[in-house]
Amino acid sequence: GQQVMQIPQYQHVQEGEDFTTYCNSSTTLSNIQWYKQRPGGHPVFLIQLVKSGEVKKQKRLTFQFGEAKKNSSLHITATQTTDVGTYFCAGPTGGYQKVTFGIGTKLQVIP
Amino acid sequence: NAGVTQTPKFRVLKTGQSMTLLCAQDMNHEYMYWYRQDPGMGLRLIHYSVGEGTTAKGEVPDGYNVSRLKKQNFLLGLESAAPSQTSVYFCASSSSFSGSGANVLTFGAGSRLTVL
């Protein structure tokens, strides 16, 4: 079936360093979403990308959707301890109601 | 506004016991989902529903049943719990698709289930 793959699975960075997580789908996606889950918490929606080649920014976070709509990335500039958590990408597979998540990237920020 | 509420938050079961997890949303959302989260496995879709009285299988439906008798509630049942079902279960809901993207999911706080 359709899959949403995400790398890396874990990332440790020094505070102030940049961080990037990548998401790839085996098929073209109509859109991609990103979520953040703080330790012990639940996933919280960050952003949705819809258009081919789309780039969106939220303060230090930059989200990109590939031209072929099969890959996406989340880049955090100058990480802070508040960025700690697991970042998930998700996309509709097997029909728009069925939302499949990537495995997530767990970010640790060392002060 | 409570959003998505899951009960119970914690539960310990013995192998073979049955139980039901309840998810309730007050946002009038059409779509509801049950995911399980295990270390190193991400969020895997168990079952979902696109409306009252309808359910569909996700990636890992075996060993679980669901019901959506009321629009605001989505129940996840384990008829005979197994240790492999030890996990954190998340319910989510979203409004009906109306654009070119999938629905944005609002998650509950999660239910931690341990099967001994």
gemmi code that builds the backbone of each chain (N, CA, C; Angstrom):
import gemmi

chains = {
    "A": [
        ("GLY", (0.817, -1.195, 0.000), (0.000, 0.000, 0.000), (0.854, 1.249, 0.000)),
        ("GLN", (0.181, 2.364, -0.062), (0.911, 3.622, -0.066), (1.592, 3.835, 1.265)),
        ("GLN", (2.799, 4.380, 1.207), (3.561, 4.605, 2.418), (4.067, 6.030, 2.475)),
        ("VAL", (4.224, 6.488, 3.704), (4.840, 7.786, 3.957), (6.076, 7.521, 4.815)),
        ("MET", (7.245, 7.788, 4.262), (8.497, 7.499, 4.939), (9.144, 8.793, 5.410)),
        ("GLN", (9.821, 8.707, 6.549), (10.383, 9.905, 7.153), (11.765, 9.609, 7.704)),
        ("ILE", (12.711, 10.508, 7.471), (14.063, 10.382, 8.017), (14.592, 11.736, 8.458)),
        ("PRO", (15.503, 11.759, 9.427), (15.949, 10.625, 10.231), (14.926, 10.280, 11.307)),
        ("GLN", (15.137, 9.187, 11.992), (14.218, 8.813, 13.048), (14.560, 9.567, 14.335)),
        ("TYR", (15.847, 9.852, 14.524), (16.298, 10.597, 15.702), (17.321, 11.641, 15.266)),
        ("GLN", (17.355, 12.757, 15.991), (18.338, 13.792, 15.713), (18.633, 14.533, 17.009)),
        ("HIS", (19.942, 14.601, 17.333), (20.376, 15.404, 18.471), (21.127, 16.602, 17.925)),
        ("VAL", (20.804, 17.792, 18.369), (21.507, 18.989, 17.930), (21.841, 19.848, 19.131)),
        ("GLN", (22.894, 20.638, 18.986), (23.209, 21.642, 19.987), (22.243, 22.816, 19.792)),
        ("GLU", (21.864, 23.407, 20.879), (20.989, 24.561, 20.789), (21.638, 25.615, 19.875)),
        ("GLY", (20.875, 26.142, 18.957), (21.396, 27.119, 18.010), (21.717, 26.535, 16.640)),
        ("GLU", (21.875, 25.212, 16.586), (22.112, 24.561, 15.300), (20.796, 24.416, 14.540)),
        ("ASP", (20.918, 24.183, 13.236), (19.727, 23.965, 12.418), (19.355, 22.486, 12.410)),
        ("PHE", (18.113, 22.218, 12.018), (17.584, 20.849, 11.988), (16.674, 20.698, 10.779)),
        ("THR", (16.771, 19.537, 10.117), (15.880, 19.259, 8.989), (15.384, 17.820, 9.063)),
        ("THR", (14.123, 17.615, 8.798), (13.539, 16.286, 8.668), (12.884, 16.180, 7.306)),
        ("TYR", (12.961, 14.976, 6.717), (12.509, 14.766, 5.356), (11.413, 13.706, 5.312)),
        ("CYS", (10.487, 13.917, 4.409), (9.342, 13.028, 4.267), (9.192, 12.642, 2.798)),
        ("ASN", (8.988, 11.352, 2.538), (8.806, 10.891, 1.168), (7.611, 9.958, 1.062)),
        ("SER", (6.858, 10.124, 0.000), (5.719, 9.251, -0.249), (5.996, 8.386, -1.472)),
        ("SER", (5.451, 7.176, -1.462), (5.627, 6.283, -2.602), (4.760, 6.730, -3.781)),
        ("THR", (3.772, 7.570, -3.518), (2.911, 8.085, -4.578), (2.697, 9.590, -4.390)),
        ("THR", (2.162, 10.205, -5.401), (1.863, 11.628, -5.337), (0.769, 11.898, -4.305)),
        ("LEU", (0.989, 12.925, -3.512), (0.019, 13.294, -2.482), (-0.724, 14.562, -2.886)),
        ("SER", (-1.991, 14.637, -2.569), (-2.739, 15.862, -2.838), (-2.309, 16.970, -1.882)),
        ("ASN", (-1.828, 16.587, -0.711), (-1.332, 17.570, 0.244), (-0.487, 16.847, 1.276)),
        ("ILE", (0.256, 17.586, 2.060), (1.006, 17.009, 3.167), (0.829, 17.891, 4.390)),
        ("GLN", (0.777, 17.252, 5.544), (0.608, 17.974, 6.794), (1.786, 17.664, 7.700)),
        ("TRP", (2.085, 18.592, 8.581), (3.109, 18.395, 9.595), (2.511, 18.604, 10.975)),
        ("TYR", (2.917, 17.720, 11.896), (2.456, 17.770, 13.275), (3.657, 17.721, 14.209)),
        ("LYS", (3.480, 18.285, 15.408), (4.507, 18.209, 16.442), (3.915, 17.559, 17.688)),
        ("GLN", (4.670, 16.635, 18.270), (4.241, 15.997, 19.514), (5.307, 16.237, 20.580)),
        ("ARG", (4.951, 16.983, 21.597), (5.882, 17.208, 22.710), (5.954, 15.940, 23.546)),
        ("PRO", (7.055, 15.729, 24.271), (7.175, 14.529, 25.118), (5.982, 14.385, 26.061)),
        ("GLY", (5.361, 13.211, 26.027), (4.199, 12.955, 26.881), (2.912, 13.556, 26.386)),
        ("GLY", (2.951, 14.212, 25.246), (1.761, 14.894, 24.733), (1.147, 14.197, 23.539)),
        ("HIS", (0.273, 14.914, 22.865), (-0.376, 14.384, 21.685), (0.040, 15.201, 20.468)),
        ("PRO", (-0.104, 14.639, 19.265), (0.268, 15.403, 18.057), (-0.595, 16.648, 17.900)),
        ("VAL", (0.073, 17.733, 17.515), (-0.608, 19.007, 17.290), (-0.279, 19.485, 15.885)),
        ("PHE", (-1.295, 19.859, 15.154), (-1.142, 20.307, 13.768), (-0.273, 21.552, 13.687)),
        ("LEU", (0.679, 21.533, 12.733), (1.517, 22.710, 12.490), (1.111, 23.425, 11.207)),
        ("ILE", (1.051, 22.659, 10.099), (0.825, 23.314, 8.811), (0.392, 22.284, 7.774)),
        ("GLN", (-0.242, 22.752, 6.725), (-0.602, 21.918, 5.583), (-0.092, 22.576, 4.306)),
        ("LEU", (0.526, 21.768, 3.451), (1.010, 22.239, 2.153), (0.187, 21.563, 1.069)),
        ("VAL", (-0.209, 22.319, 0.075), (-1.107, 21.806, -0.951), (-0.525, 21.906, -2.362)),
        ("LYS", (0.164, 22.985, -2.644), (0.613, 23.240, -4.013), (2.008, 22.684, -4.278)),
        ("SER", (2.235, 22.251, -5.491), (3.542, 21.779, -5.926), (4.577, 22.878, -5.733)),
        ("GLY", (5.717, 22.532, -5.069), (6.776, 23.505, -4.852), (6.496, 24.534, -3.778)),
        ("GLU", (5.415, 24.346, -3.040), (5.016, 25.335, -2.042), (6.023, 25.433, -0.906)),
        ("VAL", (6.262, 26.648, -0.441), (7.119, 26.907, 0.709), (6.342, 27.794, 1.674)),
        ("LYS", (6.294, 27.365, 2.933), (5.631, 28.169, 3.967), (6.562, 28.322, 5.150)),
        ("LYS", (6.439, 29.463, 5.813), (7.282, 29.715, 6.979), (6.425, 30.053, 8.194)),
        ("GLN", (6.896, 29.547, 9.333), (6.316, 29.902, 10.625), (7.492, 30.247, 11.527)),
        ("LYS", (7.782, 31.531, 11.630), (8.909, 31.995, 12.442), (10.187, 31.262, 12.010)),
        ("ARG", (10.770, 30.411, 12.839), (12.019, 29.735, 12.495), (11.800, 28.435, 11.729)),
        ("LEU", (10.558, 28.074, 11.470), (10.252, 26.819, 10.779), (9.927, 27.101, 9.312)),
        ("THR", (10.555, 26.329, 8.418), (10.289, 26.448, 6.985), (9.851, 25.083, 6.469)),
        ("PHE", (8.723, 25.064, 5.795), (8.146, 23.834, 5.263), (8.164, 23.916, 3.738)),
        ("GLN", (8.552, 22.789, 3.101), (8.561, 22.744, 1.641), (7.820, 21.517, 1.152)),
        ("PHE", (7.149, 21.673, 0.022), (6.484, 20.565, -0.659), (7.142, 20.432, -2.017)),
        ("GLY", (7.585, 19.227, -2.363), (8.324, 19.021, -3.590), (7.509, 19.284, -4.851)),
        ("GLU", (8.234, 19.490, -5.933), (7.575, 19.781, -7.212), (6.676, 18.630, -7.649)),
        ("ALA", (7.107, 17.402, -7.382), (6.321, 16.236, -7.783), (5.267, 15.864, -6.744)),
        ("LYS", (5.210, 16.620, -5.647), (4.256, 16.367, -4.555), (4.416, 14.965, -3.989)),
        ("LYS", (5.666, 14.514, -3.923), (5.949, 13.212, -3.320), (6.902, 13.334, -2.148)),
        ("ASN", (7.439, 14.545, -1.925), (8.338, 14.717, -0.799), (8.150, 16.084, -0.164)),
        ("SER", (8.595, 16.159, 1.077), (8.435, 17.395, 1.843), (9.555, 17.479, 2.872)),
        ("SER", (9.817, 18.664, 3.353), (10.813, 18.843, 4.398), (10.375, 19.911, 5.386)),
        ("LEU", (10.891, 19.758, 6.588), (10.700, 20.759, 7.647), (12.084, 21.159, 8.121)),
        ("HIS", (12.379, 22.428, 8.066), (13.682, 22.937, 8.489), (13.476, 23.920, 9.637)),
        ("ILE", (14.221, 23.711, 10.710), (14.181, 24.643, 11.839), (15.522, 25.352, 11.916)),
        ("THR", (15.483, 26.651, 11.899), (16.695, 27.464, 11.993), (16.972, 27.797, 13.455)),
        ("ALA", (18.229, 27.655, 13.849), (18.656, 28.031, 15.203), (17.745, 27.415, 16.263)),
        ("THR", (17.843, 26.118, 16.419), (16.953, 25.402, 17.333), (17.025, 25.947, 18.760)),
        ("GLN", (15.900, 25.811, 19.446), (15.796, 26.189, 20.850), (15.282, 24.979, 21.621)),
        ("THR", (15.435, 25.004, 22.929), (14.994, 23.854, 23.744), (13.492, 23.641, 23.623)),
        ("THR", (12.768, 24.676, 23.288), (11.316, 24.545, 23.104), (10.948, 23.772, 21.842)),
        ("ASP", (11.939, 23.515, 20.972), (11.670, 22.761, 19.745), (11.688, 21.251, 19.979)),
        ("VAL", (12.088, 20.830, 21.173), (12.155, 19.404, 21.485), (10.804, 18.730, 21.263)),
        ("GLY", (10.847, 17.553, 20.654), (9.617, 16.806, 20.408), (9.784, 15.915, 19.202)),
        ("THR", (8.697, 15.286, 18.799), (8.700, 14.446, 17.612), (7.869, 15.127, 16.533)),
        ("TYR", (8.449, 15.219, 15.344), (7.796, 15.883, 14.219), (7.333, 14.810, 13.230)),
        ("PHE", (6.062, 14.863, 12.905), (5.459, 13.905, 11.988), (4.990, 14.591, 10.720)),
        ("CYS", (5.215, 13.931, 9.589), (4.515, 14.336, 8.379), (3.360, 13.357, 8.186)),
        ("ALA", (2.350, 13.793, 7.467), (1.178, 12.953, 7.233), (0.540, 13.346, 5.917)),
        ("GLY", (-0.043, 12.353, 5.243), (-0.689, 12.649, 3.979), (-1.850, 11.718, 3.721)),
        ("PRO", (-2.762, 12.122, 2.840), (-3.916, 11.284, 2.519), (-3.511, 10.142, 1.591)),
        ("THR", (-3.820, 8.935, 1.996), (-3.506, 7.770, 1.175), (-4.762, 6.919, 1.067)),
        ("GLY", (-4.980, 6.274, -0.046), (-6.150, 5.419, -0.197), (-7.444, 6.171, -0.041)),
        ("GLY", (-7.504, 7.388, -0.536), (-8.715, 8.201, -0.373), (-8.426, 9.347, 0.566)),
        ("TYR", (-9.085, 10.461, 0.384), (-8.695, 11.655, 1.118), (-9.036, 11.574, 2.597)),
        ("GLN", (-9.900, 10.638, 2.996), (-10.248, 10.567, 4.409), (-9.186, 9.832, 5.223)),
        ("LYS", (-8.405, 9.016, 4.577), (-7.456, 8.152, 5.270), (-6.115, 8.856, 5.363)),
        ("VAL", (-5.735, 9.283, 6.538), (-4.505, 10.047, 6.739), (-3.436, 9.140, 7.324)),
        ("THR", (-2.325, 8.984, 6.593), (-1.221, 8.112, 7.000), (-0.056, 8.955, 7.478)),
        ("PHE", (0.526, 8.556, 8.594), (1.631, 9.292, 9.197), (2.975, 8.636, 8.887)),
        ("GLY", (4.004, 9.474, 8.796), (5.367, 8.982, 8.771), (5.747, 8.500, 10.165)),
        ("ILE", (6.924, 7.884, 10.256), (7.360, 7.314, 11.533), (7.740, 8.380, 12.555)),
        ("GLY", (7.983, 9.607, 12.066), (8.331, 10.701, 12.965), (9.832, 10.865, 13.138)),
        ("THR", (10.248, 12.092, 13.407), (11.635, 12.396, 13.739), (11.659, 12.988, 15.135)),
        ("LYS", (12.365, 12.303, 16.037), (12.466, 12.763, 17.416), (13.659, 13.698, 17.541)),
        ("LEU", (13.387, 14.943, 17.890), (14.426, 15.960, 18.004), (14.779, 16.204, 19.460)),
        ("GLN", (16.070, 16.083, 19.755), (16.594, 16.440, 21.072), (17.487, 17.653, 20.897)),
        ("VAL", (17.311, 18.666, 21.714), (18.132, 19.870, 21.656), (18.961, 19.960, 22.925)),
        ("ILE", (20.276, 19.975, 22.752), (21.193, 20.000, 23.899), (21.519, 21.442, 24.235)),
        ("PRO", (21.212, 21.884, 25.454), (21.425, 23.298, 25.805), (22.915, 23.672, 25.823)),
    ],
    "B": [
        ("ASN", (-14.268, 24.905, 25.302), (-14.389, 23.958, 24.191), (-13.436, 22.795, 24.426)),
        ("ALA", (-13.989, 21.588, 24.667), (-13.157, 20.465, 25.075), (-12.371, 19.880, 23.908)),
        ("GLY", (-12.893, 19.943, 22.671), (-12.198, 19.363, 21.534), (-12.451, 17.869, 21.466)),
        ("VAL", (-11.376, 17.086, 21.601), (-11.466, 15.626, 21.551), (-11.100, 15.069, 22.929)),
        ("THR", (-12.004, 14.301, 23.497), (-11.803, 13.742, 24.829), (-11.760, 12.234, 24.767)),
        ("GLN", (-10.742, 11.649, 25.362), (-10.608, 10.192, 25.397), (-10.729, 9.693, 26.826)),
        ("THR", (-11.450, 8.595, 26.986), (-11.518, 7.933, 28.295), (-11.415, 6.432, 28.114)),
        ("PRO", (-10.753, 5.704, 29.035), (-9.965, 6.261, 30.128), (-8.598, 6.733, 29.652)),
        ("LYS", (-7.864, 7.402, 30.506), (-6.507, 7.842, 30.167), (-5.492, 6.724, 30.373)),
        ("PHE", (-5.737, 5.878, 31.329), (-4.851, 4.751, 31.630), (-5.696, 3.525, 31.936)),
        ("ARG", (-5.177, 2.356, 31.547), (-5.883, 1.124, 31.869), (-4.890, -0.024, 31.805)),
        ("VAL", (-5.011, -0.923, 32.768), (-4.214, -2.144, 32.773), (-5.172, -3.320, 32.647)),
        ("LEU", (-4.906, -4.181, 31.696), (-5.754, -5.348, 31.450), (-4.938, -6.625, 31.562)),
        ("LYS", (-5.618, -7.712, 31.818), (-4.989, -9.014, 31.734), (-5.294, -9.600, 30.350)),
        ("THR", (-4.420, -10.445, 29.875), (-4.623, -11.113, 28.589), (-5.989, -11.792, 28.563)),
        ("GLY", (-6.715, -11.544, 27.465), (-8.021, -12.160, 27.312), (-9.187, -11.294, 27.763)),
        ("GLN", (-8.913, -10.251, 28.541), (-9.990, -9.364, 28.972), (-10.433, -8.471, 27.816)),
        ("SER", (-11.609, -7.919, 27.960), (-12.113, -7.005, 26.939), (-12.269, -5.618, 27.533)),
        ("MET", (-12.252, -4.626, 26.664), (-12.474, -3.266, 27.114), (-12.838, -2.380, 25.920)),
        ("THR", (-13.355, -1.215, 26.247), (-13.718, -0.238, 25.229), (-13.115, 1.112, 25.570)),
        ("LEU", (-12.491, 1.719, 24.563), (-12.009, 3.097, 24.686), (-13.037, 4.005, 24.035)),
        ("LEU", (-13.327, 5.104, 24.721), (-14.318, 6.040, 24.211), (-13.656, 7.322, 23.750)),
        ("CYS", (-14.068, 7.789, 22.585), (-13.618, 9.071, 22.066), (-14.843, 9.934, 21.820)),
        ("ALA", (-14.803, 11.149, 22.318), (-15.909, 12.079, 22.124), (-15.370, 13.411, 21.627)),
        ("GLN", (-16.031, 13.955, 20.600), (-15.619, 15.267, 20.089), (-16.836, 16.193, 20.043)),
        ("ASP", (-16.573, 17.461, 20.329), (-17.664, 18.433, 20.396), (-17.528, 19.489, 19.301)),
        ("MET", (-16.837, 19.153, 18.212), (-16.592, 20.101, 17.131), (-17.469, 19.825, 15.912)),
        ("ASN", (-18.406, 18.896, 16.048), (-19.307, 18.535, 14.953), (-18.539, 18.005, 13.729)),
        ("HIS", (-17.410, 17.337, 14.002), (-16.613, 16.797, 12.906), (-17.240, 15.537, 12.333)),
        ("GLU", (-17.126, 15.393, 11.015), (-17.640, 14.198, 10.345), (-16.701, 12.995, 10.512)),
        ("TYR", (-15.407, 13.253, 10.413), (-14.450, 12.156, 10.363), (-13.797, 11.927, 11.724)),
        ("MET", (-13.641, 10.659, 12.057), (-12.964, 10.296, 13.307), (-12.034, 9.133, 13.058)),
        ("TYR", (-10.955, 9.083, 13.851), (-9.872, 8.124, 13.623), (-9.377, 7.544, 14.948)),
        ("TRP", (-8.905, 6.298, 14.880), (-8.159, 5.712, 15.983), (-6.774, 5.306, 15.479)),
        ("TYR", (-5.740, 5.808, 16.168), (-4.356, 5.460, 15.886), (-3.758, 4.801, 17.127)),
        ("ARG", (-2.728, 3.980, 16.903), (-1.920, 3.508, 18.007), (-0.484, 3.980, 17.785)),
        ("GLN", (0.194, 4.272, 18.887), (1.563, 4.745, 18.810), (2.460, 3.842, 19.629)),
        ("ASP", (3.448, 3.256, 18.983), (4.424, 2.390, 19.623), (5.817, 2.923, 19.325)),
        ("PRO", (6.771, 2.716, 20.243), (8.141, 3.218, 20.030), (8.708, 2.742, 18.704)),
        ("GLY", (9.225, 3.677, 17.924), (9.847, 3.331, 16.659), (8.886, 2.998, 15.535)),
        ("MET", (7.573, 3.112, 15.800), (6.579, 2.727, 14.780), (5.719, 3.901, 14.333)),
        ("GLY", (5.884, 5.031, 14.944), (5.073, 6.176, 14.559), (3.616, 5.999, 14.951)),
        ("LEU", (2.737, 6.640, 14.197), (1.294, 6.555, 14.420), (0.707, 5.662, 13.331)),
        ("ARG", (0.061, 4.589, 13.750), (-0.527, 3.680, 12.771), (-2.052, 3.682, 12.891)),
        ("LEU", (-2.703, 3.800, 11.756), (-4.155, 3.923, 11.721), (-4.811, 2.558, 11.953)),
        ("ILE", (-5.713, 2.502, 12.911), (-6.395, 1.245, 13.234), (-7.708, 1.159, 12.449)),
        ("HIS", (-8.607, 2.078, 12.732), (-9.880, 2.196, 12.030), (-10.227, 3.667, 11.921)),
        ("TYR", (-11.120, 3.973, 10.999), (-11.602, 5.336, 10.905), (-13.062, 5.336, 10.482)),
        ("SER", (-13.666, 6.504, 10.580), (-15.087, 6.641, 10.252), (-15.310, 7.959, 9.530)),
        ("VAL", (-16.090, 7.897, 8.463), (-16.374, 9.120, 7.709), (-17.763, 9.665, 8.005)),
        ("GLY", (-18.450, 9.037, 8.932), (-19.750, 9.549, 9.316), (-20.465, 8.590, 10.245)),
        ("GLU", (-21.522, 9.080, 10.844), (-22.307, 8.257, 11.757), (-22.749, 6.968, 11.070)),
        ("GLY", (-22.514, 5.854, 11.751), (-22.928, 4.564, 11.220), (-21.970, 3.933, 10.230)),
        ("THR", (-20.849, 4.589, 9.933), (-19.883, 4.040, 8.974), (-18.524, 3.870, 9.625)),
        ("THR", (-17.819, 2.783, 9.275), (-16.453, 2.577, 9.729), (-15.651, 1.931, 8.622)),
        ("ALA", (-14.329, 2.077, 8.696), (-13.458, 1.465, 7.693), (-12.158, 1.053, 8.350)),
        ("LYS", (-11.494, 0.066, 7.753), (-10.241, -0.449, 8.311), (-9.075, 0.427, 7.911)),
        ("GLY", (-8.130, 0.539, 8.846), (-6.897, 1.236, 8.563), (-5.772, 0.251, 8.282)),
        ("GLU", (-4.559, 0.607, 8.754), (-3.391, -0.238, 8.491), (-3.318, -1.461, 9.387)),
        ("VAL", (-3.765, -1.323, 10.637), (-3.603, -2.391, 11.628), (-4.922, -2.678, 12.353)),
        ("PRO", (-5.938, -3.166, 11.652), (-7.261, -3.327, 12.260), (-7.475, -4.612, 13.064)),
        ("ASP", (-6.600, -5.613, 12.877), (-6.836, -6.911, 13.499), (-6.823, -6.833, 15.017)),
        ("GLY", (-7.843, -7.470, 15.631), (-7.941, -7.498, 17.087), (-8.752, -6.352, 17.664)),
        ("TYR", (-9.235, -5.473, 16.786), (-9.994, -4.300, 17.237), (-11.337, -4.231, 16.513)),
        ("ASN", (-12.340, -3.706, 17.200), (-13.585, -3.368, 16.532), (-13.968, -1.950, 16.920)),
        ("VAL", (-14.752, -1.311, 16.080), (-15.148, 0.080, 16.307), (-16.630, 0.244, 16.031)),
        ("SER", (-17.170, 1.304, 16.624), (-18.558, 1.652, 16.319), (-18.723, 3.162, 16.381)),
        ("ARG", (-19.586, 3.669, 15.513), (-19.867, 5.104, 15.454), (-21.393, 5.258, 15.409)),
        ("LEU", (-22.022, 5.029, 16.546), (-23.479, 5.095, 16.629), (-23.967, 6.538, 16.671)),
        ("LYS", (-23.156, 7.423, 17.228), (-23.473, 8.839, 17.270), (-22.342, 9.616, 16.619)),
        ("LYS", (-22.665, 10.712, 15.991), (-21.659, 11.477, 15.269), (-20.518, 11.915, 16.171)),
        ("GLN", (-20.814, 12.225, 17.423), (-19.782, 12.773, 18.288), (-18.929, 11.724, 18.967)),
        ("ASN", (-19.302, 10.441, 18.854), (-18.571, 9.404, 19.583), (-17.997, 8.344, 18.646)),
        ("PHE", (-16.816, 7.872, 18.992), (-16.174, 6.793, 18.219), (-15.548, 5.842, 19.233)),
        ("LEU", (-16.054, 4.612, 19.281), (-15.621, 3.644, 20.275), (-14.653, 2.642, 19.663)),
        ("LEU", (-13.603, 2.335, 20.413), (-12.635, 1.309, 20.002), (-12.699, 0.173, 20.999)),
        ("GLY", (-12.980, -1.026, 20.507), (-13.115, -2.175, 21.386), (-12.029, -3.213, 21.180)),
        ("LEU", (-11.602, -3.794, 22.288), (-10.699, -4.941, 22.253), (-11.481, -6.098, 22.848)),
        ("GLU", (-11.784, -7.105, 22.057), (-12.616, -8.214, 22.546), (-11.830, -9.176, 23.438)),
        ("SER", (-10.579, -9.418, 23.082), (-9.729, -10.319, 23.844), (-8.311, -9.765, 23.807)),
        ("ALA", (-7.987, -8.960, 24.800), (-6.732, -8.214, 24.768), (-5.514, -9.140, 24.766)),
        ("ALA", (-4.479, -8.704, 24.030), (-3.210, -9.433, 23.955), (-2.076, -8.469, 24.316)),
        ("PRO", (-0.967, -8.995, 24.830), (0.171, -8.124, 25.175), (0.633, -7.257, 24.012)),
        ("SER", (0.451, -7.743, 22.780), (0.867, -6.961, 21.609), (0.021, -5.697, 21.422)),
        ("GLN", (-1.085, -5.616, 22.156), (-1.932, -4.438, 22.069), (-1.586, -3.389, 23.122)),
        ("THR", (-0.545, -3.655, 23.892), (-0.011, -2.630, 24.789), (0.495, -1.475, 23.947)),
        ("SER", (-0.049, -0.287, 24.203), (0.259, 0.845, 23.338), (-0.373, 2.105, 23.899)),
        ("VAL", (-0.075, 3.212, 23.246), (-0.806, 4.453, 23.500), (-1.753, 4.660, 22.323)),
        ("TYR", (-3.015, 4.846, 22.641), (-4.037, 4.988, 21.615), (-4.489, 6.443, 21.531)),
        ("PHE", (-4.499, 6.955, 20.310), (-4.945, 8.320, 20.080), (-6.170, 8.317, 19.184)),
        ("CYS", (-7.139, 9.106, 19.599), (-8.300, 9.376, 18.776), (-8.104, 10.744, 18.134)),
        ("ALA", (-8.625, 10.913, 16.933), (-8.542, 12.206, 16.256), (-9.829, 12.427, 15.472)),
        ("SER", (-10.104, 13.686, 15.188), (-11.280, 14.005, 14.375), (-10.932, 15.128, 13.418)),
        ("SER", (-11.739, 15.244, 12.365), (-11.542, 16.332, 11.413), (-12.867, 16.647, 10.729)),
        ("SER", (-12.923, 17.846, 10.171), (-14.138, 18.244, 9.475), (-14.156, 17.622, 8.087)),
        ("SER", (-15.260, 17.728, 7.417), (-15.390, 17.136, 6.084), (-14.468, 17.820, 5.102)),
        ("PHE", (-13.952, 17.026, 4.214), (-13.099, 17.524, 3.147), (-13.841, 18.543, 2.313)),
        ("SER", (-13.239, 19.700, 2.089), (-13.916, 20.708, 1.288), (-12.950, 21.438, 0.372)),
        ("GLY", (-11.720, 21.008, 0.334), (-10.748, 21.681, -0.509), (-9.870, 20.672, -1.190)),
        ("SER", (-8.676, 21.090, -1.536), (-7.784, 20.202, -2.269), (-6.843, 19.443, -1.348)),
        ("GLY", (-7.080, 19.454, -0.078), (-6.218, 18.773, 0.862), (-6.983, 17.841, 1.762)),
        ("ALA", (-6.251, 17.011, 2.462), (-6.873, 16.138, 3.448), (-7.258, 16.984, 4.657)),
        ("ASN", (-7.984, 16.365, 5.545), (-8.481, 17.081, 6.700), (-7.403, 17.269, 7.741)),
        ("VAL", (-7.477, 18.356, 8.421), (-6.566, 18.613, 9.533), (-7.089, 17.874, 10.757)),
        ("LEU", (-6.220, 17.103, 11.382), (-6.636, 16.280, 12.512), (-6.441, 16.997, 13.845)),
        ("THR", (-7.468, 16.880, 14.691), (-7.374, 17.320, 16.083), (-7.337, 16.066, 16.939)),
        ("PHE", (-6.299, 15.942, 17.748), (-6.093, 14.727, 18.527), (-6.575, 14.881, 19.959)),
        ("GLY", (-6.978, 13.741, 20.533), (-7.211, 13.669, 21.961), (-5.887, 13.490, 22.694)),
        ("ALA", (-5.951, 13.475, 24.022), (-4.738, 13.419, 24.847), (-4.112, 12.034, 24.892)),
        ("GLY", (-4.836, 11.023, 24.453), (-4.286, 9.673, 24.417), (-4.767, 8.803, 25.563)),
        ("SER", (-4.750, 7.489, 25.316), (-5.110, 6.490, 26.325), (-3.991, 5.453, 26.362)),
        ("ARG", (-3.383, 5.314, 27.532), (-2.268, 4.367, 27.658), (-2.806, 3.044, 28.172)),
        ("LEU", (-2.654, 2.006, 27.342), (-3.173, 0.683, 27.673), (-2.026, -0.292, 27.855)),
        ("THR", (-2.057, -1.012, 28.959), (-1.078, -2.064, 29.212), (-1.807, -3.383, 29.355)),
        ("VAL", (-1.353, -4.378, 28.596), (-1.946, -5.710, 28.674), (-0.903, -6.666, 29.240)),
        ("LEU", (-1.225, -7.254, 30.370), (-0.265, -8.143, 31.041), (-0.462, -9.598, 30.651)),
    ],
}
model = gemmi.Model(1)
for chain_id, residues in chains.items():
    chain = gemmi.Chain(chain_id)
    for i, (resn, *xyz) in enumerate(residues, 1):
        res = gemmi.Residue()
        res.name, res.seqid = resn, gemmi.SeqId(i, " ")
        for name, pos in zip(("N", "CA", "C"), xyz):
            atom = gemmi.Atom()
            atom.name, atom.element = name, gemmi.Element(name[0])
            atom.pos, atom.b_iso = gemmi.Position(*pos), 0.0
            res.add_atom(atom)
        chain.add_residue(res)
    model.add_chain(chain)
structure = gemmi.Structure()
structure.add_model(model)
structure.setup_entities()
